[in-house]
Amino acid sequence: MAHIIVFGNEKGGSGKSTSAMHVATALARMGHRVGGLDLDLRQRSFGRYIENRRNSIAARDLTLAAPMLIELPEIDPDTLGPDENIYDLRLSAAVSDLEGRCDFIVIDCPGSHTRLSQVAHSLADTLVTPMNDSFVDFDQLARIEPETYEIKGPSVYSEMVWHARQLRAKAGLSPIDWIVVRNRLGAQYMHNKRKVGDALTALSQRIGFRVAPGLSERVIFRELFPTGMTLLDLRDMGVEKMNISNVAARQEVRDLVKAMNLPGVTVDF
């Protein structure tokens, strides 16, 4: 059975698709068979990133590993039973298609609550929730008291993850390893960074997730998207000497993959 990694939250602009692409590409470069599904049927950032990669590999005659992207299959609505949901069936068919061919399936969810996202969370062996390092993004995980920063209760998104965990438990599946990733962790605003970190630590113990380091705000991440390349591919693109920022960004990708502690993965880049 393929190990399913879901990148999900309900807020856009957190670097979710960029993180998903770098993790998927890192696994592929290490020799693992990786499938990709993009459930954001409108924006398709993850899907277009993989397509850009395929096009660049072909145009530049490169020998580079890439995730295997497939689309959700179409299903005739007239074939549905009375209690069947067409999105459930489309996602189930896509996952079944990839499971026999892949070691890992990376699923990128939209930055909103959809039926596809809800079902994908229940399929996750590993759930990665990227967030910008601010209380604006923290609000997607929990509500806090504005004066004391005391946690008042879980968010709608956290409750959805809890529900997904319940569904997996009833089905006899392994628990979800939920990882909250702090993206765009700036060097300044140390006071705010500490408060967000303290709040995350308290919340992680309450609702059960791990906190991992993410990707900083760097221009290189935006520049790589049109080519479909990642920080791991720079030398293959002819960059003989990386600058300090690129070296640091590559280390961030390495630290993220290592923190995910995926089965059968030895981080060697």
N, C-alpha and C positions, 0 to 999 in steps of 0.2 A: 504494500500500500504506500502510495506517495504521502509524504509529509506536507500538509497544507499550511501555508503561511498567508495570513490575511492582514493586509494593511488597511486599517479602518479608523475613522473618526467621523464626526458629523460637522466638521468645520473645514472649509477649504483654506488653501494657502499655508499649510503646515509642512510642506515638503514631502507629502505622502508618496506621490508618484516618483519623485526623484529618489527617495529612500528605497522604494520597492524595486526600481530599476537597478540601483547599485547592488542591492542584495541579490537579486536574481542573476545579474551578470557575474557577480563574484562567485556564486555557486556554480554557474555554467563554466567559468574559466577554471575552476578547480576540478572540473571533470564530471560534475553531476549533471544529470539530465533534468532540465528545468522547463516546466510549462508555465505559461502566463495567461491570465484572464483579466480583462478590464471590464468592470461592472458599471463604470460611468459611461453609459451609452450615449451621452451627449458630448461630453468634453473629450474623453478617450485619451488623456495625456499619457498614461502608461502604454496603451496600445500603440499610439503614434510614436512613442519613444522607441519601442521595439521595432516598428516598421522602419523608422529612420535608420536604425542600426543595420537592419538587413540591407537596405538600399546602399548604405555607405560601404558595407563589406563587399557587396557586388561591384559597386562603381570603382572602388580602390583596389580590388582584387586582394583583399585581406583574408587571412586565415584566423578568424576569431570566433570564439564560442558565442552563442546567443540563445536567449530563452525562446522556447517554441510557443508562439502566440496562436491561439485559436479564438474564433468568435463563438458566441452563444448560438447554438443551432436554432433554426426556425421550427416551430411546432404548429401544426394545424389546430386552431382552437376547437374545431368540430370534433376532434378526437379526445378532448378532455372529459374526464369523469366528473360527477357532480361535486366532489370535494377537492378537485385538483386545481392547482394554481399554475398558470402557464410559465411564470418566471421560475417557480420551483423546479419544474420539469426541465426547462432550458438549462439552468445552472447544473442540475444533477446530471444531465446528459453530457455537458461539457467536462465536468469533473471526471465522470466515468471514462470519457474518451482519453483524458490525459493520464489517468491513474496507472494504466498498464504500461505507459511509455515513459514515465517520469519518476525521478526520485523526489522531486519537490514541485509543488504547484504554488505559484505566487499569485495571489488575487488582490487586485487593487479596487477598493470600494469607493463610491462617490462620496463627496463631502456633504452628504445629506442623508436623511433616513429614507431608505427605500426597502421594498420587499426583498430585492436581490441582496442588498447589504445585510439585512437581518438574517437571511438564510445562510449567507456566506460566513457570518460570525459563528453560527452553530457548527460549521464544518471545520473551523480553525483548530489545528493542533497548536500553532503558535499565532497569537494575535499581537500585532505591532500597532500601537497608537501613537503616531508622531504628534507633537504639540510644540508650538512656539513658546518660548520661555516667558510667559506672561500670565497674569490672572485672567486675561480675556480668554485665553485658550484653556486655562485651568477650569474655567466654568463649564466646559464640556464634560468634565469628570465629576465635579461636585459643586454644590453651592456653599459659599462661605459667609461668615458674619463679617461685614466690612470693617468694623473697628478692631476686632480681636483676631481676625483671620481664622476663627474656629470653624470647623467643618460642620455645616448644618445638615447635610444629607447628600446622597448621590444624585447625579444628573440623570436625565432620561437615557442618555447614551450608556452610562454605567449600569443602569437597570436593564438595558437591552443585553449587555454582556452577561449580566447575572442570569438572565433568562436563557441565553445561549448555553451557559454552563449547566443550567438545570436540564435542558434538553439532551445534552451530551451525557449527563449522568444517568438519565432515564434510559438512554440507548446503550448504556454500558461502555461508552467510549472514554478515552483518557481525558483528564481535565485539560482545559485550555491554559497554556502558558502565556499569560498576558504581560506584555512589556510596553511600558510607556516610555517613549523616546523624547528627550529634550532637544529639539532642533533649534537652530538659530540662537544658540547660547552665546550671547555677546560677552565681550571682555569687560564692558563697562556696566554701570547700574548694579554694582555688587549687592547693594541693600535689597533691591527687588529680587535679584537672583537667589539670595539666601532665603528670603521669605517664600518664594515659590518652591524652592528645594525642601524647606521644612514642611510646607503644606503637602507636597507630594509624598514625603516620607510618612507623614501621619496618615494620609489617605491610603497609601499602599498597604499599610498594616490593617486598615479597616475593611477594604474591599478586595484585596488580594491581587496586586500586580507587582512586577519588578520595574525598577527605573534603570534605564540604560542611556549612555551618552549618544547623541545624535550628530547631525551635520550642521556645521556653522553656516552663517550667511556668507557665501562666497560667489563672486561673479562667475567663476569657472563652471559651477553647476548649471547656470542658465545658458552659458555659451555652448555646452556640450549637447544640449537637447537636439538641435537640428541635425547633428551628425549621428545621433544615437549612441555616441560613445560615452564612456564613464571615466572616472579618475584612474581606473585600472588599465585603461587602454592607451594612455598618452604615449608611452614609448613605442607602441605598435603604430601610432600615427606619426612617428618621426620626431617626437619631442625627446631629444637626447638628454637634456638637463632640465629637470623640473625646478620651478622656483619654490621658495620656502612655503608659500601659501598652498601650492599644489601638493607638496609633500605632507603638510599637516592635514589637508583634506583627505588624502589617501589613507593616512593613519586613522582618521575618523571613521572611514568606511570599514577598515580592518577591525577597529574596536567595536563597532556596531555588530558586525557579523559574529565576532567572537562572543559578545555579550548574549547573543541570541541562543547560544549553546545548542545548536541544532544537531540531531542525531547523525552520526557518521561523518561529521564535518570537522576537518582539521584545517584551521586557517593558516595558509602557507603563502600569503602574498604580502 
